[in-house]
Amino acid sequence: MSDPALPERRKPSILLIVSLCLNLALIGLGAMMFLRGPFPREAKAGLSAQALMHMVPAERDKIAAIIDAHRARLHELRQQSVQARAELFTALSAKTFDKDAFAKASAAVQGADATLEDENLKTTADAIAVLTPQERQSVAAAMPKPSHSWLRRMFRKR
């Protein structure tokens, strides 16, 4: 028999359980980010003019002037890249798929990206040109060397 003085036990809802699990996951993620801290990390991307400003503080003003000179062109090329992607999405989401229109839009995205990358490389080259030979050596020493270990693993016989 059940005692009328005791409250009825309710089963925990699925929503509560899911919420608790998500909270625990977020706490773990927050702890991981906190433990990583603001420590300098190895560069994952290639060399850029922005990175050079941090690596060679003595030349910061010259490199900033170079970046400012290229800023308008880079902005224009980014806009073209975004527009090309929008056109590609339009071709993809059309009611009737036109393979030729999709191929043309895809080629436009590739062209826009290539032009943007070329301008980024020109900016970097101009920034490297203002460095002294000793500064270039210190930058080269600070850059991570490619290991290609993933490539070796891929072709390793099993």
C-alpha positions as CSV (number, residue, x, y, z in Angstrom):
1,M,0.0,0.0,0.0
2,S,1.1,3.5,-0.6
3,D,1.2,6.1,2.1
4,P,-0.9,9.1,1.2
5,A,1.6,11.4,3.1
6,L,4.5,10.5,0.7
7,P,4.5,12.4,-2.6
8,E,4.3,10.4,-5.8
9,R,7.6,9.8,-7.5
10,R,7.8,11.2,-11.0
11,K,10.0,9.9,-13.7
12,P,12.6,12.4,-14.9
13,S,11.7,13.8,-18.3
14,I,13.8,13.1,-21.4
15,L,14.2,16.8,-21.9
16,L,15.8,17.2,-18.4
17,I,18.2,14.4,-19.1
18,V,19.3,15.8,-22.5
19,S,19.7,19.2,-20.9
20,L,21.9,17.8,-18.2
21,C,24.1,16.0,-20.7
22,L,24.5,19.1,-22.8
23,N,25.4,21.1,-19.8
24,L,28.1,18.6,-18.8
25,A,29.4,18.6,-22.4
26,L,29.6,22.4,-22.4
27,I,31.4,22.4,-19.0
28,G,34.0,20.0,-20.4
29,L,34.4,22.1,-23.6
30,G,34.8,25.3,-21.5
31,A,37.4,23.6,-19.3
32,M,39.3,22.5,-22.4
33,M,39.3,26.0,-23.8
34,F,40.4,27.4,-20.4
35,L,43.2,25.0,-20.0
36,R,44.6,25.8,-23.5
37,G,44.9,29.4,-22.4
38,P,46.3,32.2,-24.4
39,F,49.5,30.4,-25.1
40,P,51.1,31.0,-28.6
41,R,50.3,28.2,-31.0
42,E,52.1,27.0,-34.1
43,A,50.9,28.6,-37.3
44,K,48.5,26.4,-39.2
45,A,48.2,28.5,-42.2
46,G,50.8,29.9,-44.5
47,L,52.7,33.1,-44.1
48,S,50.7,36.3,-44.4
49,A,51.3,40.0,-44.1
50,Q,49.3,40.1,-40.9
51,A,51.4,37.4,-39.4
52,L,54.6,39.3,-40.4
53,M,53.4,42.3,-38.5
54,H,53.4,40.2,-35.3
55,M,56.6,38.3,-36.1
56,V,58.6,41.4,-36.9
57,P,57.4,44.3,-34.7
58,A,60.2,46.6,-35.9
59,E,58.7,46.7,-39.4
60,R,55.0,46.9,-38.3
61,D,54.4,50.4,-39.7
62,K,55.8,49.6,-43.1
63,I,53.9,46.3,-43.3
64,A,50.7,48.1,-42.2
65,A,51.1,50.6,-45.0
66,I,51.4,47.8,-47.5
67,I,48.3,46.1,-46.1
68,D,46.4,49.4,-46.4
69,A,47.6,49.8,-50.0
70,H,46.1,46.4,-50.9
71,R,43.0,46.6,-48.6
72,A,40.6,48.1,-51.2
73,R,41.6,45.5,-53.9
74,L,41.3,42.6,-51.4
75,H,37.9,43.9,-50.3
76,E,36.7,44.1,-53.9
77,L,38.0,40.5,-54.7
78,R,36.3,39.1,-51.5
79,Q,33.1,40.7,-52.7
80,Q,33.5,39.1,-56.1
81,S,34.2,35.7,-54.4
82,V,31.0,36.0,-52.3
83,Q,29.0,37.0,-55.3
84,A,30.3,34.0,-57.3
85,R,29.4,31.7,-54.5
86,A,25.9,33.2,-54.4
87,E,25.5,32.6,-58.1
88,L,26.7,29.0,-57.6
89,F,24.1,28.5,-54.9
90,T,21.4,30.0,-57.2
91,A,22.4,27.5,-59.9
92,L,22.4,24.7,-57.4
93,S,19.0,25.6,-55.9
94,A,17.2,26.2,-59.2
95,K,14.0,24.2,-59.8
96,T,15.5,22.6,-62.8
97,F,19.2,21.7,-62.6
98,D,21.3,23.1,-65.5
99,K,24.6,21.3,-65.6
100,D,26.2,24.0,-67.9
101,A,25.0,26.9,-65.6
102,F,26.4,25.0,-62.6
103,A,29.7,24.4,-64.3
104,K,29.9,28.1,-65.4
105,A,29.2,29.2,-61.8
106,S,31.7,26.8,-60.4
107,A,34.4,28.0,-62.8
108,A,33.5,31.6,-61.7
109,V,34.0,30.6,-58.0
110,Q,37.4,29.0,-58.8
111,G,38.5,32.1,-60.8
112,A,37.4,34.5,-58.1
113,D,39.2,32.4,-55.4
114,A,42.4,32.2,-57.5
115,T,42.4,36.0,-58.1
116,L,41.9,36.6,-54.4
117,E,44.7,34.2,-53.4
118,D,47.0,35.9,-56.0
119,E,46.4,39.3,-54.4
120,N,47.0,37.9,-50.9
121,L,50.3,36.4,-52.1
122,K,51.2,39.8,-53.7
123,T,50.5,41.5,-50.4
124,T,52.7,39.0,-48.6
125,A,55.5,39.3,-51.1
126,D,55.4,43.1,-50.8
127,A,55.6,42.8,-47.0
128,I,58.5,40.3,-47.1
129,A,60.4,42.7,-49.5
130,V,60.7,45.3,-46.7
131,L,62.4,42.9,-44.3
132,T,66.1,42.8,-43.9
133,P,67.9,39.5,-44.6
134,Q,68.2,38.8,-40.9
135,E,64.5,39.4,-40.3
136,R,63.6,37.1,-43.2
137,Q,65.9,34.4,-41.7
138,S,64.2,34.8,-38.3
139,V,60.7,34.5,-39.9
140,A,61.8,31.4,-41.8
141,A,63.1,29.8,-38.7
142,A,59.9,30.5,-36.8
143,M,57.7,29.0,-39.5
144,P,56.7,25.3,-39.0
145,K,58.2,23.0,-41.5
146,P,55.9,20.7,-43.4
147,S,56.2,17.1,-42.4
148,H,54.0,15.4,-44.9
149,S,53.6,12.6,-42.4
150,W,49.9,12.3,-43.5
151,L,51.0,11.7,-47.0
152,R,53.5,9.0,-46.0
153,R,50.8,7.2,-43.9
154,M,48.4,7.3,-46.8
155,F,50.8,5.6,-49.2
156,R,52.3,3.2,-46.6
157,K,51.6,-0.4,-47.4
158,R,49.3,-2.2,-45.0
